[in-house]
Amino acid sequence: MAVEEPPEEATVYPVKRGHKAKTDLRSVMEKSFGDVSDVEDRTAEHDEDEWLQASYKLIRSVQARYYKKSSLWVINDQKGPKEIDFEKEMDDIEKTREAWNAFLHDATGYTAKERSKKMKEKAKDT
């Protein structure tokens, strides 16, 4: 079986050993973002893990799936700085950041600092 590659636009986050086995990605996304749906055109062909999608405040769309036991693939489409009305959307900015960080923590088992360290280590290896 060929190794599946993440989509070009995806960010790959490391998942703490054993964390995926005790984590339901749909529940994690619902807790952070609200309604979650399946992504029809991005279903995993060879894996039990399907792509899920949600949106929240400044995040137009976030799609995520676990890959194997050690990776979380995430495609995040959110408003950029030029699209944000900072006077009207400051509350949304903070809530979006908090929801995003909670999602990544709950989905990977790592804090922001730990994720950053793991991603730097992985970058050195490549």
C-alpha positions as CSV (number, residue, x, y, z in Angstrom):
1,M,0.0,0.0,0.0
2,A,1.4,3.4,-1.0
3,V,2.0,6.0,1.6
4,E,-0.7,8.7,1.4
5,E,0.5,12.3,1.3
6,P,-1.3,15.2,3.0
7,P,-2.9,17.7,0.7
8,E,-0.5,20.5,-0.2
9,E,-2.5,23.1,1.7
10,A,-2.6,21.0,4.9
11,T,-0.6,21.5,8.0
12,V,0.6,18.3,9.7
13,Y,0.6,18.3,13.5
14,P,2.2,15.6,15.6
15,V,-0.1,13.6,17.8
16,K,1.0,12.5,21.3
17,R,1.6,8.7,21.5
18,G,-1.6,6.9,22.5
19,H,-3.7,10.1,22.3
20,K,-5.6,9.2,19.0
21,A,-6.8,6.0,20.5
22,K,-8.7,7.8,23.3
23,T,-9.8,10.8,21.2
24,D,-12.9,11.3,19.0
25,L,-12.0,14.0,16.5
26,R,-15.6,14.8,15.8
27,S,-16.3,15.5,19.5
28,V,-13.1,17.6,19.8
29,M,-14.2,19.7,16.8
30,E,-17.8,20.1,18.1
31,K,-16.5,21.2,21.5
32,S,-14.3,23.9,19.9
33,F,-16.2,25.0,16.9
34,G,-19.9,23.7,17.1
35,D,-21.5,21.9,14.2
36,V,-19.2,19.4,12.3
37,S,-19.9,17.7,9.0
38,D,-18.2,15.1,6.9
39,V,-16.2,16.3,3.9
40,E,-17.7,14.3,0.9
41,D,-14.9,15.0,-1.6
42,R,-12.0,14.4,0.8
43,T,-12.9,11.0,2.3
44,A,-10.0,8.8,3.2
45,E,-9.7,5.9,0.8
46,H,-7.6,3.5,2.7
47,D,-8.1,4.6,6.3
48,E,-10.9,4.6,8.8
49,D,-10.3,8.3,9.5
50,E,-12.4,10.6,7.4
51,W,-12.1,14.4,6.8
52,L,-14.4,16.5,9.1
53,Q,-15.2,20.1,8.6
54,A,-16.4,23.0,10.7
55,S,-16.4,26.8,10.8
56,Y,-16.2,29.3,13.7
57,K,-16.1,33.1,14.0
58,L,-13.1,34.1,11.8
59,I,-12.5,30.6,10.5
60,R,-14.4,30.1,7.3
61,S,-13.6,26.4,7.2
62,V,-11.4,24.0,9.1
63,Q,-11.0,20.5,7.7
64,A,-9.2,17.9,9.8
65,R,-8.5,14.2,9.9
66,Y,-6.1,11.9,11.8
67,Y,-3.6,10.1,9.6
68,K,-2.4,6.8,11.1
69,K,-1.7,7.2,14.8
70,S,0.8,10.0,14.9
71,S,-0.5,12.8,12.7
72,L,-3.3,15.3,12.5
73,W,-3.8,16.9,9.0
74,V,-5.5,20.3,9.1
75,I,-6.6,22.6,6.3
76,N,-7.5,26.0,7.8
77,D,-9.2,28.8,5.8
78,Q,-9.6,31.9,8.0
79,K,-9.9,35.6,7.5
80,G,-6.5,37.3,7.0
81,P,-5.5,40.6,8.7
82,K,-6.6,42.7,5.7
83,E,-10.1,41.2,5.9
84,I,-10.7,41.8,9.6
85,D,-12.4,44.9,11.0
86,F,-10.3,45.2,14.2
87,E,-12.7,47.7,15.8
88,K,-15.8,45.4,15.4
89,E,-14.2,42.0,15.5
90,M,-11.8,42.1,18.5
91,D,-14.0,39.8,20.5
92,D,-14.2,37.3,17.6
93,I,-10.5,37.4,17.2
94,E,-9.9,36.4,20.8
95,K,-12.7,33.7,20.7
96,T,-11.3,32.3,17.5
97,R,-7.8,32.1,18.9
98,E,-9.0,30.4,22.1
99,A,-11.1,27.9,20.1
100,W,-8.2,27.1,17.7
101,N,-5.7,26.5,20.5
102,A,-8.2,24.4,22.4
103,F,-8.9,22.3,19.3
104,L,-5.2,21.7,18.6
105,H,-4.5,20.8,22.2
106,D,-7.4,18.4,22.5
107,A,-6.8,16.8,19.1
108,T,-3.0,16.4,19.4
109,G,-2.5,16.1,23.2
110,Y,0.2,18.7,23.0
111,T,0.2,22.3,24.3
112,A,1.1,25.1,21.9
113,K,4.6,25.2,23.2
114,E,5.0,21.4,22.9
115,R,3.6,21.5,19.3
116,S,6.0,24.2,18.3
117,K,8.9,22.2,19.7
118,K,7.8,19.0,18.0
119,M,7.4,20.8,14.7
120,K,10.8,22.4,14.9
121,E,12.4,19.0,15.7
122,K,10.6,17.5,12.7
123,A,11.8,20.3,10.4
124,K,15.4,19.7,11.5
125,D,15.0,16.0,10.5
126,T,14.0,16.8,7.0
